[in-house]
Each structure stands twice: as C-alpha cells, then as structure tokens.
Amino acid sequence: MLLGSQLRRLREANGISREAAGFVIRASGSKISRLELGRVGFKERDVIDLLKLYGVTDPDQLAALIDLAREANARGWWHKYSDIVPSWFQSYVGLEAAASLIRTYEVQFIPGLLQTEDYARAVALLGHAGAPAEEVERRVRLRMERQEMLTRPGAPRLWAVMDEAALRRPIGGPDVMRDQLKALIEMTALPNASLQVMPFEFGGHAGAGGAFTVLRFRDEDLPDIVFVEQLTSAIYLDKPEDVDQYVAAMERLCVDAASPDESVEMLNEILEEAS
C-alpha cells in the first residue's frame, strides 16, 4: 500500500495516465490501479521501470523505493495467521508494524494494542462465537504478538484516545475488566505510550463518526494512512484531503479529552468503582 501510494503520487505529479504507465511494464491500466492500491504484488523490475518513467533520479529516493518493493514482497510474521485473518486486516498489521506513530481513537473497545489476553479472548468470541476454541486462541495470540512491538528497540509511539464507554462496557465480565483497567494503568508507564479518556460529561466531540487509526511512518516521504475498520472490510485512506480531516479530528480529540494525568486518575476511579 505504501509503495503503491508513492507510485501513484509520482505518476500523477508527472501527468502520466495509468494506461501509459501500464504500457511500460507490459500491463494494463487496471493492473496499475491494482498496484497503486496495494492489491497485488510488485516485481522489482517493474518498479524500476516505473520510477524511470516518472523521472526519479535521486539515488537515495530510488534506493528507498526499491527497498520498499522488496519489503512489500516479503512475508511478515503474521502470514502464519492468514487462514483466520482476512487479507484486508493482514494489510493493517503490516502497516502497523512499519509505523513510527500510531494514533487511535476507540469508542466501544479497548484498543487492540492495549488489550489483555482475557479481554482479547472475550472480544474474539463476540465476533466468532461459533469458532473452534483453537481458532479463538490463535486470534488472541495474534493480538498478543502485535503488542510485542511496543516494548522492542525502536518501538513506535502509541497515542490512544478512548471513549469512557469503552472503559465501562463489561466485556468478558467484571474480573476481566478489572484486570484490563489495571493493565491500562500499567501501560501508561511506558515512555512511548500515551492514553487519554474522552469523558461522558464532555458531550459531543470530534470522534462522533466512530473509531479510526492514523499511522505515520519513519520515512517522511511516505504518506500518513488512515485505517477505518468495518464489519467485513476496512477503508484505507492516504489522499491528503482525506487524511487531513482525520488528523484534525484526532488533534481535536486530544485537546478535548482528559489529559494523560487526568486520564490515569479516571482509570483509577473506574477501577475502584469496579472493585
């Protein structure tokens, strides 16, 4: 997706049609469209030919994009879960793993990167009640493995805003929620994690449209990507006019929500009420 987005930007900046680009790599305009959307894999030779067509001559930019093409074709650790995880979510896991900053707003659930094992299991059962126990456990394991990146060297920054409803909705029962609240409080001690709570008393706010995540990457040439999950699919946005609106909404949420210190106090209060 990241590579396709970059290639689309370069093509459009040079006023080149998809058909003309496809001709250079012996493909159709629709194939270029699928490449740019990240729906099919890349051949390194095709990427080199397209970059030449788009006038990319800077050695560092060429090397970065060719490296990205190689990474795009490599299987990630999450591939072992491909039989139970749809391709549209596998794409997100890959983007998440490459991000340097993850900003997320959640309404109903605790963000996946902050869920305890028991909470994650309860969430998995909500959507897959009839699934075999082994499958449910693998879904939980995938979520736990995703969380490992938060404590590795060079870990991304996580900034999560949660609606108070997510903290009070008893997913998995009282015991599971108490442990989840304790885990959230512990997570606030991580140097790369910031948590904020949007309290009920604030009323309407910029996140009224629902949950979303904004991913930013270490390479400044790569665009931010907005991820909006739906019931059976997801939307990925990378056009500046779309991303800017979500970033503005996230900024507003961070301003209007309780501060990180106030949020810890809220977490402790809710935990005390639940005890």
C-alpha positions in Angstrom: 0.0 0.0 0.0 2.8 2.4 0.9 4.7 1.7 -2.3 1.6 1.9 -4.4 0.7 5.2 -2.8 4.1 6.6 -3.6 4.0 5.4 -7.2 0.5 6.9 -7.7 1.7 10.3 -6.4 4.7 10.2 -8.8 2.6 9.2 -11.7 0.0 11.9 -11.1 2.7 14.5 -10.5 4.1 13.8 -13.9 0.7 13.8 -15.6 1.1 10.2 -16.8 -2.0 8.0 -17.3 -2.4 4.6 -15.9 -2.5 3.2 -19.4 0.8 4.8 -20.3 2.4 3.5 -17.1 1.0 0.1 -17.8 2.4 0.0 -21.3 6.0 0.5 -19.9 5.7 -2.6 -17.7 3.7 -4.6 -20.3 0.5 -4.4 -18.3 -3.0 -2.8 -18.4 -4.1 0.4 -16.8 -6.3 -1.7 -14.5 -3.1 -3.5 -13.3 -1.5 -0.2 -12.5 -4.6 0.7 -10.5 -4.4 -2.6 -8.5 -0.7 -2.0 -7.9 -1.3 1.5 -6.7 -4.0 0.3 -4.3 -1.7 -2.4 -2.9 -3.9 -5.2 -4.1 -1.2 -7.2 -6.0 2.5 -7.8 -5.5 5.3 -5.9 -7.2 8.1 -7.1 -9.4 11.3 -5.2 -8.7 12.0 -4.8 -12.4 8.6 -3.2 -12.9 9.1 -0.7 -10.0 12.5 0.3 -11.5 10.9 0.8 -14.9 8.1 2.9 -13.5 10.5 5.1 -11.4 12.5 5.7 -14.6 9.3 6.7 -16.4 8.4 9.0 -13.5 11.8 10.7 -13.7 13.1 9.6 -10.3 16.8 10.0 -10.5 17.8 10.8 -6.9 19.9 7.7 -5.7 18.5 7.9 -2.1 14.9 8.0 -3.3 15.5 5.2 -5.8 17.1 3.0 -3.1 14.3 3.7 -0.6 11.5 2.8 -3.0 13.3 -0.3 -4.3 13.9 -1.4 -0.7 10.2 -0.8 -0.1 9.3 -3.0 -3.1 11.5 -5.8 -1.6 9.8 -5.5 1.8 6.4 -5.5 0.1 7.0 -8.9 -1.3 8.4 -10.4 1.9 6.0 -12.4 4.1 5.5 -10.9 7.5 5.4 -12.9 10.8 1.6 -12.5 10.6 1.4 -14.7 7.5 1.0 -17.8 9.6 -2.4 -16.4 10.6 -3.6 -15.9 7.0 -6.1 -18.8 7.3 -8.1 -17.0 10.0 -7.4 -13.3 9.3 -8.8 -11.6 6.2 -6.3 -10.0 3.8 -7.7 -6.5 4.5 -6.7 -6.9 8.1 -3.3 -8.5 7.3 -2.6 -5.3 5.4 -3.2 -3.3 8.6 -1.0 -5.5 10.7 1.9 -4.9 8.2 1.4 -1.2 8.2 1.1 -1.1 11.9 4.4 -2.9 12.3 6.1 -0.4 10.0 4.7 2.7 11.7 6.6 5.1 13.9 3.5 6.7 15.3 0.1 5.1 15.9 -2.7 7.4 16.9 -6.0 5.6 17.5 -9.5 6.5 18.8 -11.8 3.8 20.1 -15.4 4.0 21.1 -16.6 0.6 22.1 -13.5 -1.5 22.8 -10.1 -1.1 24.4 -7.6 -0.6 21.6 -6.2 -3.9 20.4 -2.6 -3.0 21.3 -3.6 -2.4 24.9 -5.9 -5.4 25.4 -5.2 -8.1 28.0 -5.3 -11.7 26.9 -8.6 -12.4 28.6 -10.2 -9.2 27.2 -8.9 -10.1 23.7 -10.4 -13.5 24.0 -13.8 -12.0 25.0 -13.7 -9.7 22.0 -12.8 -12.6 19.7 -15.7 -14.6 21.0 -18.1 -11.7 20.2 -17.3 -11.8 16.5 -16.6 -15.6 16.3 -18.9 -17.2 18.8 -19.1 -20.4 16.8 -15.4 -20.8 16.0 -13.4 -23.7 17.4 -11.5 -23.0 20.6 -8.2 -23.4 18.8 -9.1 -20.7 16.3 -10.2 -18.3 19.0 -6.9 -18.9 20.8 -4.9 -18.2 17.6 -6.8 -14.9 17.2 -5.8 -14.0 20.8 -2.2 -15.0 20.1 -2.1 -12.7 17.0 -3.2 -9.8 19.1 -0.6 -10.6 21.8 2.2 -10.8 19.2 1.1 -7.5 17.8 1.6 -5.9 21.2 5.2 -7.1 21.4 6.4 -4.3 19.2 5.6 -1.7 21.9 8.5 -2.9 24.0 11.1 -3.7 21.4 14.0 -1.5 20.5 12.9 1.3 18.2 9.3 0.8 19.3 6.6 3.0 17.7 4.8 5.7 19.7 1.3 4.8 20.6 -1.2 7.6 21.4 -4.7 6.2 22.2 -7.9 8.1 23.0 -10.7 6.0 24.4 -14.3 6.9 25.0 -15.3 6.4 28.6 -17.8 3.9 27.3 -15.0 1.5 26.3 -13.8 1.5 29.9 -17.2 0.9 31.4 -18.6 -1.7 29.0 -18.1 -5.0 30.9 -16.5 -7.1 28.1 -15.8 -10.5 29.5 -17.3 -9.8 32.9 -16.2 -7.8 36.0 -13.0 -9.7 36.7 -11.7 -9.4 33.1 -12.5 -5.6 33.1 -10.7 -5.1 36.4 -7.6 -6.8 35.1 -7.9 -4.8 31.9 -8.1 -1.5 33.8 -5.1 -2.4 35.9 -3.2 -3.2 32.7 -4.1 0.1 31.1 -2.8 1.9 34.2 0.5 -0.1 33.9 0.8 0.8 30.2 0.8 4.5 31.0 4.2 4.0 32.5 5.7 3.1 29.1 7.7 6.0 27.7 6.2 5.5 24.2 2.5 5.2 25.2 0.1 8.0 25.9 -3.5 7.3 26.9 -6.4 9.8 27.1 -10.0 9.3 28.1 -12.9 11.1 26.5 -15.3 11.5 29.4 -19.1 11.2 29.1 -19.5 14.7 30.6 -17.9 16.3 27.6 -20.9 15.5 25.4 -20.5 15.5 21.6 -17.0 15.6 20.2 -14.8 15.3 17.0 -14.8 11.5 17.2 -18.6 11.1 16.8 -18.1 9.4 13.5 -16.6 6.3 15.1 -13.3 4.6 15.7 -10.2 5.2 13.4 -6.5 5.0 13.4 -3.8 7.2 11.9 -0.5 5.7 11.0 2.7 7.7 10.4 5.9 6.2 9.1 9.6 6.9 9.7 10.3 7.8 6.1 9.0 11.4 5.7 8.3 10.7 2.0 5.7 8.1 2.9 2.1 9.5 3.4 0.1 9.0 6.6 -2.5 6.3 6.3 -5.9 6.3 8.0 -7.5 3.0 8.8 -11.3 2.7 9.4 -12.4 -0.8 10.2 -15.9 -2.0 9.2 -17.7 -5.2 10.0 -16.4 -7.2 7.0 -13.8 -4.9 5.4 -11.8 -1.8 6.0 -11.1 1.6 4.4 -7.6 2.8 3.9 -7.1 6.5 3.1 -3.9 8.2 2.1 -5.0 11.2 0.0 -4.0 14.4 1.8 -7.5 15.9 1.7 -8.9 12.8 3.5 -6.1 12.3 5.9 -6.0 15.9 6.9 -9.6 15.7 8.1 -8.9 12.7 10.3 -5.7 14.2 11.7 -7.7 17.4 12.5 -10.3 15.2 14.3 -7.6 13.4 16.2 -6.0 16.7 17.3 -9.3 17.9 18.5 -9.9 14.7 20.4 -6.6 15.1 22.1 -7.3 18.6 23.1 -10.9 17.9 24.4 -10.2 14.6 26.2 -8.9 14.4 29.7 -5.1 14.9 29.8 -2.9 11.8 30.3 -2.5 12.5 34.0 -6.3 13.2 34.4 -7.0 10.0 32.4 -4.9 7.9 34.8 -7.0 9.4 37.7 -10.1 8.4 35.8 -8.8 4.9 35.2 -8.1 4.5 39.0 -11.6 5.8 39.8 -13.3 3.4 37.5 -11.2 0.6 38.8 -12.1 1.5 42.4 -15.8 1.5 41.4 -15.4 -1.9 39.8 -13.7 -3.4 42.8 
